[in-house]
Amino acid sequence: MPSSRPAATAPALTPDAGEFTQALLAAGANVTSSESGALTVTGLEASEIGDLAAHKRLRVHELSPITASLEDAFMELTKDEVEYRPTELLAA
């Protein structure tokens, strides 16, 4: 059964990227960094990320949660349910 709550994703801009990454990892988040220095955080809600930054006294200049669209949620829930299949695959 799929998870009822998809993993949250939030890009974060911070001048304290090294310290913030370590704190996020310790809190159980997954963190990737772009060439621009922006962090992409998954596994924590934006409010949890902000609270962690405040608790650790780390600066965050931008935190933007990305939410899935209704279509994304539907596709995730129904990805294993296929009503129509191409005939080429059935003949093979």
Summary of the structure (lengths in Angstrom):
residues: 92
radius of gyration: 18.3
end to end distance: 29.8
largest distance: 61.9
contacts: 206
relative contact order: 0.22
helix: 37%
strand: 17%
